Amino acid sequence: MESFNQNYNEQTNYEQFQTTETTITNTQFEAQTNVQDDKLMKLEGDTNSLRTEHQEIQTKLDNLFSQVNEYKNQLESL
């Protein structure tokens, strides 16, 4: 009977350990997932900012190109 109780206690302790270990692992996984989600959101924000900045630069370059062409046409007509 004592052997049975010892085996039962060991099995119970092992199951509790497994449950605790699984909970810790799940918590760590969720924390890592949250960190990765935060990093992804930041990267998406940075990407959007860079797209906007790129579009602004492209617009300025297009305007400068048009001005240069205008000046070139004026010089040619002189």
Secondary structure, 3 states (H helix, E strand, C coil): CHHHHHHHHHHHHHHHHHHHHHHHHHHHHHHHHHHHHHHHHHHHHHHHHHHHHHHHHHHHHHHHHHHHHHHHHHHHHC
